[in-house]
Amino acid sequence: AYSKPINELRRRGGYVTADVITVNKNTPGLDAMLAKFNIEHRHDEDEVRYILSGRGLFHIHSQQQQRDQVVAIEVEAGDLICIPRNTLHWFDLCGDREIRAIRLFQGISGWTPHYTHSAIDRKYEPVCWGPMYIQSQTTTIAED
């Protein structure tokens, strides 16, 4: 179903392999798997994910222009995220602990992290808000 847009991404980005990762609260060894993802790391290639279902949270750690900032990006079904090579980041699942994504790789070795061991990832809670985190409020104006 996604072959046309994925093949276009592969062509444009030089991605040679793709796979689908599916995890949920019943996935055997889920906590051990997440322990690899939710520690600050970088990659020698772009990290590209097209989210098919579920939700997750990427924390991006920018150290550019004398600034040390962390930004959280929540992803959900239909989102495409590309984290450029050598960008410090980590990933957490949202509270429902479920996600399915197509992963694209520029090398045949697949997902290869280089951990920083900075422990900055332990300073941030993975809080996912979802698409409706600000509820609309109806305001009634009384007429005199």
DSSP file with accessible surface (Angstrom, degrees, kcal/mol):
  #  RESIDUE AA STRUCTURE BP1 BP2  ACC     N-H-->O    O-->H-N    N-H-->O    O-->H-N    TCO  KAPPA ALPHA  PHI   PSI    X-CA   Y-CA   Z-CA
    1    1 A A              0   0  137      0, 0.0     3,-0.2     0, 0.0     0, 0.0   0.000 360.0 360.0 360.0 -28.2    0.0    0.0    0.0
    2    2 A Y     >  +     0   0   93      1,-0.1     4,-2.4     2,-0.1     5,-0.3   0.280 360.0 108.9-107.5   9.3    2.9    2.4    0.7
    3    3 A S  H  > S+     0   0   79      1,-0.2     4,-2.8     2,-0.2     5,-0.2   0.878  74.7  53.3 -60.7 -40.0    5.3    1.2   -2.1
    4    4 A K  H  > S+     0   0  179      2,-0.2     4,-1.9     1,-0.2    -1,-0.2   0.969 115.4  36.9 -63.6 -54.0    5.0    4.2   -4.3
    5    5 A P  H  > S+     0   0   72      0, 0.0     4,-2.4     0, 0.0    -1,-0.2   0.898 118.7  51.1 -67.4 -33.7    5.8    6.9   -1.7
    6    6 A I  H  X S+     0   0   16     -4,-2.4     4,-2.9     2,-0.2    -2,-0.2   0.929 109.3  50.0 -67.8 -41.8    8.4    4.7    0.0
    7    7 A N  H  X S+     0   0   87     -4,-2.8     4,-2.3    -5,-0.3    -1,-0.2   0.888 110.5  50.9 -63.8 -35.0   10.1    4.0   -3.3
    8    8 A E  H  X S+     0   0   75     -4,-1.9     4,-2.7    -5,-0.2     5,-0.2   0.924 111.1  47.8 -67.2 -43.4   10.2    7.7   -4.0
    9    9 A L  H  X S+     0   0   25     -4,-2.4     4,-2.7     1,-0.2     6,-0.4   0.923 111.2  51.6 -60.5 -43.6   11.8    8.3   -0.6
   10   10 A R  H  X>S+     0   0   80     -4,-2.9     5,-1.2     2,-0.2     4,-1.2   0.918 111.9  46.6 -59.5 -44.0   14.3    5.6   -1.2
   11   11 A R  H  <5S+     0   0  168     -4,-2.3     3,-0.3     1,-0.2    -2,-0.2   0.952 116.3  43.3 -64.4 -47.7   15.3    7.1   -4.6
   12   12 A R  H  <5S+     0   0  168     -4,-2.7    -2,-0.2     1,-0.2    -1,-0.2   0.852 123.0  36.0 -68.3 -37.1   15.6   10.7   -3.2
   13   13 A G  H  <5S-     0   0   24     -4,-2.7    -1,-0.2    -5,-0.2    -2,-0.2   0.463 104.5-117.8 -99.1  -2.3   17.5    9.8    0.0
   14   14 A G  T  <5 +     0   0   44     -4,-1.2     2,-0.4    -3,-0.3    -3,-0.2   0.805  52.4 166.6  71.5  28.5   19.6    6.9   -1.3
   15   15 A Y      < -     0   0   20     -5,-1.2    91,-0.3    -6,-0.4    -1,-0.2  -0.644  18.2-175.1 -81.2 130.0   18.0    4.5    1.1
   16   16 A V        +     0   0   72     89,-2.0     2,-0.3    -2,-0.4    90,-0.2   0.660  63.2  32.7-101.6 -20.9   18.8    0.9    0.2
   17   17 A T  E     -A  105   0A  44     88,-1.8    88,-2.7    90,-0.1     2,-0.3  -0.959  56.9-175.3-135.9 156.4   16.7   -1.1    2.7
   18   18 A A  E     +A  104   0A  39     -2,-0.3     2,-0.3    86,-0.2    86,-0.2  -0.984   7.3 170.3-145.3 149.0   13.3   -0.7    4.4
   19   19 A D  E     -A  103   0A  60     84,-2.0    84,-2.8    -2,-0.3     2,-0.5  -0.914  29.9-116.3-146.9 176.6   11.5   -2.7    7.0
   20   20 A V  E     -A  102   0A  69     -2,-0.3     2,-0.5    82,-0.2    82,-0.2  -0.984  21.2-161.9-120.3 128.8    8.4   -2.4    9.2
   21   21 A I  E     -A  101   0A  32     80,-2.9    80,-2.4    -2,-0.5     2,-0.4  -0.949   8.4-177.2-110.7 131.8    8.7   -2.4   13.0
   22   22 A T  E     +A  100   0A  74     -2,-0.5     2,-0.3    78,-0.2    78,-0.2  -0.993   8.4 165.8-129.2 121.1    5.7   -3.1   15.1
   23   23 A V  E     +A   99   0A   5     76,-2.7    76,-2.4    -2,-0.4     2,-0.3  -0.985   0.9 161.2-133.9 148.0    5.7   -3.0   18.9
   24   24 A N    >   -     0   0   51     -2,-0.3     3,-2.5    74,-0.2    74,-0.2  -0.914  58.4 -80.0-151.5 177.7    3.0   -2.9   21.5
   25   25 A K  T 3  S+     0   0  144     71,-0.5     5,-0.1     1,-0.3    73,-0.1   0.708 127.8  53.4 -59.8 -17.8    2.6   -3.6   25.2
   26   26 A N  T 3  S+     0   0  129      2,-0.1    -1,-0.3     4,-0.1     3,-0.0   0.397  76.8 122.3 -96.5   2.2    2.5   -7.4   24.5
   27   27 A T  S X  S-     0   0   29     -3,-2.5     3,-1.6     1,-0.1    -4,-0.0  -0.504  71.5-114.4 -66.5 123.7    5.8   -7.4   22.5
   28   28 A P  T 3  S+     0   0  123      0, 0.0    -1,-0.1     0, 0.0    -2,-0.1  -0.366  98.8  10.0 -59.3 134.0    8.2   -9.9   24.2
   29   29 A G  T 3> S+     0   0   53      3,-0.1     4,-2.3     1,-0.1     5,-0.2   0.731  81.6 149.6  70.7  23.4   11.2   -8.0   25.6
   30   30 A L  H <>  +     0   0    8     -3,-1.6     4,-3.0     1,-0.2     5,-0.2   0.912  68.9  50.7 -57.3 -45.7    9.7   -4.6   25.0
   31   31 A D  H  > S+     0   0  111      1,-0.2     4,-1.9     2,-0.2    -1,-0.2   0.906 111.2  48.5 -62.6 -39.3   11.4   -2.9   27.9
   32   32 A A  H  > S+     0   0   66      2,-0.2     4,-0.6     1,-0.2    -1,-0.2   0.898 112.5  49.5 -66.1 -38.2   14.8   -4.3   26.7
   33   33 A M  H >X S+     0   0   51     -4,-2.3     3,-1.3     1,-0.2     4,-1.0   0.948 111.1  48.3 -64.6 -46.9   14.1   -3.0   23.2
   34   34 A L  H 3X S+     0   0   12     -4,-3.0     4,-2.8     1,-0.3     3,-0.3   0.833 100.1  67.0 -64.3 -30.2   13.1    0.4   24.4
   35   35 A A  H 3< S+     0   0   46     -4,-1.9    -1,-0.3     1,-0.2    -2,-0.2   0.760 101.3  49.7 -62.8 -22.2   16.2    0.6   26.6
   36   36 A K  H << S+     0   0  121     -3,-1.3     3,-0.4    -4,-0.6    -1,-0.2   0.807 116.4  40.7 -81.2 -32.1   18.2    0.7   23.3
   37   37 A F  H  < S+     0   0   28     -4,-1.0    54,-2.2    -3,-0.3    -2,-0.2   0.790 106.9  59.1 -86.8 -32.6   16.1    3.5   21.8
   38   38 A N  S  < S+     0   0   27     -4,-2.8     2,-0.4    52,-0.2    -1,-0.2   0.150  84.9  89.5 -96.3  25.6   15.5    5.8   24.8
   39   39 A I  S    S-     0   0   49     -3,-0.4    50,-0.1    -5,-0.1    52,-0.1  -0.953  93.1 -95.1-114.4 136.7   19.2    6.5   25.5
   40   40 A E        +     0   0    3     -2,-0.4    76,-1.8    50,-0.1    77,-0.6  -0.230  64.6 142.9 -55.3 132.3   20.8    9.5   23.7
   41   41 A H  E     -DE  89 115B   3     48,-2.5    48,-2.3    74,-0.3     2,-0.3  -0.929  35.2-142.9-155.9 175.7   22.6    8.4   20.6
   42   42 A R  E     - E   0 114B  80     72,-1.4    72,-2.1    -2,-0.3     2,-0.3  -0.889  13.6-138.8-138.9 171.1   23.3    9.4   17.0
   43   43 A H        -     0   0   10     -2,-0.3    43,-2.8    41,-0.2    44,-0.2  -0.932  20.3-128.2-131.7 157.8   23.7    7.5   13.7
   44   44 A D  S    S+     0   0   97     68,-0.4     2,-0.3    -2,-0.3    41,-0.1   0.455  98.0  39.8 -81.0  -2.4   26.0    7.7   10.8
   45   45 A E  S    S-     0   0   31     67,-0.2    41,-0.3    39,-0.1    -2,-0.1  -0.898 102.9 -77.3-137.8 167.2   23.0    7.9    8.5
   46   46 A D        -     0   0   30     -2,-0.3     2,-0.7    39,-0.2    60,-0.3  -0.326  37.6-134.2 -61.2 147.9   19.6    9.7    8.5
   47   47 A E  E     -B   83   0A  11     36,-2.8    36,-2.9    -4,-0.1     2,-0.5  -0.938  30.1-177.3-105.8 110.8   16.9    8.1   10.7
   48   48 A V  E     +BC  82 104A   3     56,-0.9    56,-1.8    -2,-0.7     2,-0.4  -0.943   6.1 173.8-117.0 127.5   13.8    8.0    8.6
   49   49 A R  E     -BC  81 103A  16     32,-2.5    32,-2.7    -2,-0.5     2,-0.6  -0.997  18.9-164.0-135.8 130.8   10.4    6.8   10.0
   50   50 A Y  E     -BC  80 102A  59     52,-2.4    52,-2.7    -2,-0.4     2,-0.5  -0.970  26.5-138.0-110.6 117.0    7.0    6.8    8.4
   51   51 A I  E     + C   0 101A   2     28,-2.9    27,-3.1    -2,-0.6    50,-0.3  -0.653  26.4 175.3 -84.3 123.0    4.4    6.2   11.2
   52   52 A L  E     -     0   0A  28     48,-3.0     2,-0.3    -2,-0.5    49,-0.2   0.815  67.4 -16.1 -92.8 -38.1    1.6    3.8   10.2
   53   53 A S  E    S+ C   0 100A  43     47,-1.7    47,-2.4    24,-0.1    -1,-0.4  -0.979 102.3  34.5-160.3 165.9   -0.1    3.6   13.6
   54   54 A G  E    S- C   0  99A  17     -2,-0.3    23,-0.6    45,-0.3     2,-0.3  -0.249  74.1 -91.9  79.0-172.2    0.4    4.3   17.3
   55   55 A R  E     +F   76   0B  56     43,-1.9    39,-1.5    21,-0.2    43,-0.4  -0.988  36.1 170.8-144.7 151.4    2.4    7.2   18.7
   56   56 A G  E     -FG  75  93B   0     19,-1.9    19,-2.6    -2,-0.3     2,-0.4  -0.926  25.0-124.1-151.3 175.7    5.9    7.9   19.9
   57   57 A L  E     -FG  74  92B   5     35,-3.1    35,-2.3    -2,-0.3     2,-0.5  -0.975  12.9-163.9-135.3 117.1    8.2   10.7   21.0
   58   58 A F  E     -FG  73  91B   4     15,-2.8    15,-3.2    -2,-0.4     2,-0.5  -0.890   8.8-156.1 -96.8 127.3   11.5   11.7   19.5
   59   59 A H  E     -FG  72  90B   6     31,-2.8    31,-1.7    -2,-0.5     2,-0.5  -0.931   8.7-159.7-100.5 125.3   13.7   14.0   21.7
   60   60 A I  E     -FG  71  89B  31     11,-3.3    11,-2.6    -2,-0.5     2,-0.7  -0.929   2.4-155.6-108.6 126.1   16.2   16.0   19.6
   61   61 A H  E     -FG  70  88B   9     27,-2.9    27,-0.6    -2,-0.5     2,-0.5  -0.889  11.8-168.3-107.0 106.3   19.2   17.4   21.4
   62   62 A S  E     +F   69   0B  43      7,-2.8     7,-2.5    -2,-0.7    25,-0.0  -0.811  18.7 172.8 -97.1 132.2   20.6   20.4   19.5
   63   63 A Q        +     0   0  117     -2,-0.5     3,-0.4     5,-0.2     2,-0.2  -0.059  38.2 129.7-123.5  31.3   24.0   21.8   20.5
   64   64 A Q    >   +     0   0  140      1,-0.2     3,-1.4     2,-0.1    -2,-0.1  -0.566  63.8  11.7 -91.5 153.5   24.3   24.3   17.7
   65   65 A Q  T 3  S-     0   0  158      1,-0.3    -1,-0.2    -2,-0.2     3,-0.1   0.882 128.8 -59.5  52.7  48.1   25.2   28.0   17.9
   66   66 A Q  T 3  S+     0   0  200     -3,-0.4     2,-0.4     1,-0.2    -1,-0.3   0.709 111.2 119.6  61.8  17.6   26.3   27.9   21.5
   67   67 A R    <   -     0   0  137     -3,-1.4     2,-0.6     2,-0.1    -1,-0.2  -0.943  50.4-159.3-117.0 140.6   22.9   26.6   22.6
   68   68 A D        +     0   0  105     -2,-0.4     2,-0.3    -5,-0.1    -5,-0.2  -0.909  31.9 157.0-118.8  98.3   22.1   23.4   24.3
   69   69 A Q  E     -F   62   0B  84     -7,-2.5    -7,-2.8    -2,-0.6     2,-0.4  -0.939  31.4-154.6-127.9 149.9   18.4   22.6   23.7
   70   70 A V  E     -F   61   0B  28     -2,-0.3     2,-0.4    -9,-0.2    -9,-0.2  -0.989  13.3-171.3-121.9 130.6   16.2   19.6   23.7
   71   71 A V  E     -F   60   0B  80    -11,-2.6   -11,-3.3    -2,-0.4     2,-0.4  -0.971  12.6-145.0-121.4 134.9   13.0   19.5   21.6
   72   72 A A  E     -F   59   0B  56     -2,-0.4     2,-0.5   -13,-0.2   -13,-0.2  -0.864  12.0-168.4-101.0 133.6   10.4   16.8   21.8
   73   73 A I  E     -F   58   0B  69    -15,-3.2   -15,-2.8    -2,-0.4     2,-0.4  -0.974   9.1-152.1-123.6 114.9    8.5   15.8   18.6
   74   74 A E  E     -F   57   0B  48     -2,-0.5     2,-0.3   -17,-0.2   -17,-0.2  -0.729  14.1-162.9 -86.5 132.9    5.4   13.6   19.0
   75   75 A V  E     +F   56   0B   4    -19,-2.6   -19,-1.9    -2,-0.4     2,-0.3  -0.889  13.4 167.5-116.6 149.1    4.7   11.4   15.9
   76   76 A E  E >   -F   55   0B  66     -2,-0.3     3,-2.4   -21,-0.2   -25,-0.3  -0.869  49.5 -39.8-147.0 178.5    1.5    9.6   15.0
   77   77 A A  T 3  S+     0   0   54    -23,-0.6   -25,-0.2     1,-0.3     3,-0.1  -0.123 126.1  21.9 -49.3 130.3   -0.1    7.8   12.1
   78   78 A G  T 3  S+     0   0   44    -27,-3.1    -1,-0.3     1,-0.3     2,-0.2   0.252  93.5 125.6  95.1 -10.2    0.7    9.5    8.8
   79   79 A D    <   -     0   0   57     -3,-2.4   -28,-2.9   -28,-0.2     2,-0.4  -0.590  42.9-160.6 -84.7 143.9    3.8   11.4   10.1
   80   80 A L  E     -B   50   0A  88     -2,-0.2     2,-0.4   -30,-0.2   -30,-0.2  -0.992  11.5-175.3-119.7 126.9    7.1   11.2    8.3
   81   81 A I  E     -B   49   0A  18    -32,-2.7   -32,-2.5    -2,-0.4     2,-0.5  -0.981  10.4-171.8-126.0 138.4   10.2   12.1   10.3
   82   82 A C  E     -B   48   0A  66     -2,-0.4   -34,-0.2   -34,-0.2   -36,-0.0  -0.967   4.6-166.5-128.7 112.1   13.8   12.4    9.1
   83   83 A I  E     -B   47   0A   6    -36,-2.9   -36,-2.8    -2,-0.5     4,-0.1  -0.896  29.4-123.0 -97.7 114.1   16.4   12.9   11.8
   84   84 A P    >   -     0   0   75      0, 0.0     3,-1.7     0, 0.0   -41,-0.2  -0.203  37.0 -84.3 -60.1 147.6   19.7   13.9   10.0
   85   85 A R  T 3  S+     0   0  118      1,-0.2   -41,-0.2   -41,-0.1   -39,-0.2  -0.089 114.1  20.8 -48.6 146.5   22.8   11.8   10.5
   86   86 A N  T 3  S+     0   0   88    -43,-2.8     2,-0.5   -41,-0.3    -1,-0.2   0.503  87.0 138.2  67.8   8.9   24.8   12.7   13.6
   87   87 A T    <   -     0   0   35     -3,-1.7     2,-0.3   -44,-0.2    -1,-0.2  -0.722  56.4-124.5 -83.2 127.2   21.9   14.4   15.3
   88   88 A L  E     + G   0  61B  23    -27,-0.6   -27,-2.9    -2,-0.5     2,-0.3  -0.536  53.0 132.8 -72.2 133.5   21.7   13.6   19.0
   89   89 A H  E     -DG  41  60B   2    -48,-2.3   -48,-2.5    -2,-0.3     2,-0.3  -0.973  35.8-155.2-165.1 172.3   18.3   12.1   19.9
   90   90 A W  E     - G   0  59B   1    -31,-1.7   -31,-2.8    -2,-0.3     2,-0.4  -0.955  15.4-135.7-155.0 166.7   16.4    9.3   21.6
   91   91 A F  E     + G   0  58B  21    -54,-2.2     2,-0.3    -2,-0.3   -33,-0.2  -0.980  16.2 179.4-133.1 139.9   12.9    7.8   21.3
   92   92 A D  E     - G   0  57B  18    -35,-2.3   -35,-3.1    -2,-0.4     2,-0.2  -0.973  27.3-120.5-132.1 151.0   10.2    6.8   23.7
   93   93 A L  E     - G   0  56B  14     -2,-0.3   -37,-0.2   -37,-0.2     6,-0.1  -0.530  33.2-113.5 -79.3 157.1    6.8    5.2   23.2
   94   94 A a    >   -     0   0    3    -39,-1.5     3,-2.5     4,-0.3    -1,-0.1  -0.244  46.6 -79.2 -80.1 179.8    3.7    7.1   24.4
   95   95 A G  T 3  S+     0   0   74      1,-0.3    -1,-0.1     2,-0.1    -2,-0.1   0.757 129.7  58.2 -56.7 -31.4    1.5    5.8   27.2
   96   96 A D  T 3  S-     0   0   71      2,-0.1   -71,-0.5     1,-0.0    -1,-0.3   0.623  98.8-141.1 -76.8  -8.5   -0.3    3.2   25.1
   97   97 A R    <   +     0   0   83     -3,-2.5     2,-0.4     1,-0.2   -72,-0.1   0.899  56.6 121.7  51.8  52.8    3.1    1.7   24.3
   98   98 A E        +     0   0   88    -43,-0.4   -43,-1.9   -74,-0.2     2,-0.3  -0.990  25.3 149.2-147.9 132.6    2.2    1.0   20.7
   99   99 A I  E     -AC  23  54A  10    -76,-2.4   -76,-2.7    -2,-0.4     2,-0.4  -0.968  20.0-166.7-158.4 148.9    3.7    2.0   17.3
  100  100 A R  E     +AC  22  53A 112    -47,-2.4   -48,-3.0    -2,-0.3   -47,-1.7  -0.985  24.6 164.7-136.3 127.5    4.1    0.6   13.8
  101  101 A A  E     -AC  21  51A   4    -80,-2.4   -80,-2.9    -2,-0.4     2,-0.5  -0.993  38.7-124.9-145.5 149.1    6.5    2.3   11.4
  102  102 A I  E     -AC  20  50A  15    -52,-2.7   -52,-2.4    -2,-0.3     2,-0.4  -0.833  32.2-156.4 -89.0 128.7    8.3    1.9    8.1
  103  103 A R  E     -AC  19  49A  37    -84,-2.8   -84,-2.0    -2,-0.5     2,-0.4  -0.914   3.8-158.9-110.4 135.8   12.0    2.4    8.7
  104  104 A L  E     -AC  18  48A   2    -56,-1.8   -56,-0.9    -2,-0.4     2,-0.4  -0.922   7.8-166.9-114.2 141.4   14.4    3.4    5.8
  105  105 A F  E     -A   17   0A   8    -88,-2.7   -89,-2.0    -2,-0.4   -88,-1.8  -0.975  24.2-156.4-131.7 142.4   18.1    2.8    5.9
  106  106 A Q  S    S+     0   0   41     -2,-0.4     2,-0.3   -60,-0.3    -1,-0.1   0.643  86.3  47.8 -86.5 -17.8   21.0    4.1    3.8
  107  107 A G  S >  S-     0   0   21      3,-0.1     3,-0.9   -90,-0.1   -90,-0.1  -0.841  82.9-123.4-120.6 161.7   23.2    1.2    4.7
  108  108 A I  T 3  S+     0   0  154     -2,-0.3    -1,-0.1     1,-0.2    -3,-0.0   0.650 101.3  75.0 -79.1 -12.0   22.5   -2.6    4.8
  109  109 A S  T 3  S-     0   0   91      1,-0.2    -1,-0.2     3,-0.0     2,-0.1   0.677  87.4-154.7 -75.7 -15.2   23.5   -2.9    8.4
  110  110 A G    <   +     0   0   15     -3,-0.9     2,-0.5     2,-0.1    -1,-0.2  -0.442  55.3  13.0  79.7-149.6   20.2   -1.3    9.6
  111  111 A W        +     0   0   49     -2,-0.1    -6,-0.0    -6,-0.1   -64,-0.0  -0.471  67.2 168.3 -73.2 112.3   19.8    0.6   12.9
  112  112 A T        -     0   0   62     -2,-0.5   -68,-0.4   -67,-0.1     2,-0.2  -0.922  14.7-162.3-129.3 104.6   23.2    1.2   14.4
  113  113 A P        -     0   0   29      0, 0.0     2,-0.5     0, 0.0   -70,-0.2  -0.564  14.3-155.8 -87.7 153.0   23.4    3.6   17.4
  114  114 A H  E     -E   42   0B  62    -72,-2.1   -72,-1.4    -2,-0.2     2,-0.1  -0.949  25.7-145.4-121.9 103.7   26.4    5.5   18.7
  115  115 A Y  E     -E   41   0B  76     -2,-0.5   -74,-0.3   -74,-0.2   -75,-0.1  -0.445  12.9-158.1 -75.4 144.6   25.5    6.2   22.4
  116  116 A T        -     0   0   49    -76,-1.8   -75,-0.1    -2,-0.1    -1,-0.1   0.685  18.4-146.6 -91.3 -24.8   26.8    9.4   24.0
  117  117 A H        +     0   0  160    -77,-0.6   -76,-0.1     1,-0.1    -2,-0.1   0.763  57.5 131.5  59.8  28.7   26.5    8.2   27.7
  118  118 A S        -     0   0   58    -78,-0.2    -1,-0.1     1,-0.1    -3,-0.0   0.711  58.9-143.8 -80.7 -24.0   25.6   11.8   28.6
  119  119 A A    >   +     0   0   55    -79,-0.1     3,-1.4     1,-0.1     4,-0.3   0.514  62.4 126.7  68.4   8.8   22.5   10.8   30.7
  120  120 A I  G >   +     0   0   16      1,-0.3     3,-2.0     2,-0.2     4,-0.2   0.861  62.7  67.7 -63.2 -29.6   20.7   13.9   29.4
  121  121 A D  G >  S+     0   0    6      1,-0.3     3,-1.0     2,-0.2    -1,-0.3   0.768  90.5  62.7 -62.0 -22.6   17.9   11.6   28.4
  122  122 A R  G <  S+     0   0  141     -3,-1.4    -1,-0.3     1,-0.2    -2,-0.2   0.613  92.3  65.3 -79.1  -8.8   17.2   10.9   32.0
  123  123 A K  G <  S+     0   0  168     -3,-2.0     2,-0.4    -4,-0.3    -1,-0.2   0.478  95.2  68.9 -89.1  -3.4   16.3   14.5   32.6
  124  124 A Y    <   -     0   0   91     -3,-1.0    -1,-0.0    -4,-0.2   -65,-0.0  -0.968  70.0-144.7-125.3 130.9   13.2   14.4   30.4
  125  125 A E        -     0   0  151     -2,-0.4     2,-1.6     1,-0.0    -3,-0.0  -0.729  26.2-120.6 -87.3 138.0   10.0   12.6   30.9
  126  126 A P        +     0   0   48      0, 0.0     2,-0.6     0, 0.0   -31,-0.1  -0.597  43.3 173.0 -80.0  89.7    8.3   11.1   27.8
  127  127 A V        -     0   0   77     -2,-1.6     2,-0.5   -33,-0.1   -33,-0.1  -0.892  12.8-166.7-104.3 117.1    5.0   13.0   27.9
  128  128 A a        -     0   0   28     -2,-0.6   -33,-0.1     1,-0.1   -71,-0.1  -0.895  10.1-176.3-104.3 132.1    2.8   12.6   24.9
  129  129 A W        -     0   0  164     -2,-0.5     3,-0.3     1,-0.1    -1,-0.1   0.728  27.3-145.8 -96.9 -31.0   -0.1   14.9   24.5
  130  130 A G    >   -     0   0   11      1,-0.2     3,-0.9     2,-0.1    -1,-0.1  -0.133  41.0 -60.9  81.7 174.8   -1.8   13.5   21.4
  131  131 A P  T 3  S+     0   0   91      0, 0.0     3,-0.2     0, 0.0    -1,-0.2   0.683 132.4  45.2 -71.7 -16.4   -3.6   15.5   18.8
  132  132 A M  T 3   +     0   0  152     -3,-0.3    -2,-0.1     1,-0.1     4,-0.0  -0.208  66.0 131.4-120.4  42.2   -6.3   17.0   21.1
  133  133 A Y    <   +     0   0  138     -3,-0.9     2,-0.7     1,-0.2    -1,-0.1   0.753  68.8  56.5 -72.8 -19.9   -4.2   18.1   24.1
  134  134 A I  S    S-     0   0  126     -3,-0.2     2,-0.3     0, 0.0    -1,-0.2  -0.924  83.1-150.1-110.5 108.8   -5.8   21.5   24.2
  135  135 A Q        -     0   0  162     -2,-0.7     2,-0.1     1,-0.1    -2,-0.0  -0.576  19.0-115.3 -79.1 139.3   -9.5   21.2   24.5
  136  136 A S        -     0   0  115     -2,-0.3     2,-0.5     1,-0.0    -1,-0.1  -0.420  26.6-147.2 -71.5 147.3  -11.6   23.9   23.0
  137  137 A Q        -     0   0  169     -2,-0.1     2,-0.6     2,-0.0    -1,-0.0  -0.973   6.3-137.3-118.5 131.9  -13.7   25.9   25.5
  138  138 A T        -     0   0  134     -2,-0.5     2,-0.5     2,-0.0    -2,-0.0  -0.770  18.9-156.9 -88.6 124.2  -17.0   27.3   24.6
  139  139 A T        -     0   0  114     -2,-0.6     2,-0.6     2,-0.0    -2,-0.0  -0.900   0.9-157.1-105.1 127.0  -17.4   30.9   25.9
  140  140 A T        -     0   0  126     -2,-0.5     2,-0.6     2,-0.0    -2,-0.0  -0.909   5.7-152.7-103.8 125.3  -20.8   32.2   26.4
  141  141 A I        -     0   0  142     -2,-0.6     2,-0.3     0, 0.0    -2,-0.0  -0.880  14.7-136.1-100.5 120.0  -21.2   36.0   26.4
  142  142 A A        -     0   0   84     -2,-0.6     2,-0.4     1,-0.0    -2,-0.0  -0.566  14.8-138.7 -75.3 134.7  -24.0   37.2   28.4
  143  143 A E              0   0  187     -2,-0.3    -1,-0.0     1,-0.1     0, 0.0  -0.764 360.0 360.0 -93.2 143.3  -26.1   39.9   26.8
  144  144 A D              0   0  211     -2,-0.4    -1,-0.1     0, 0.0     0, 0.0  -0.416 360.0 360.0 -80.0 360.0  -27.2   42.9   28.9
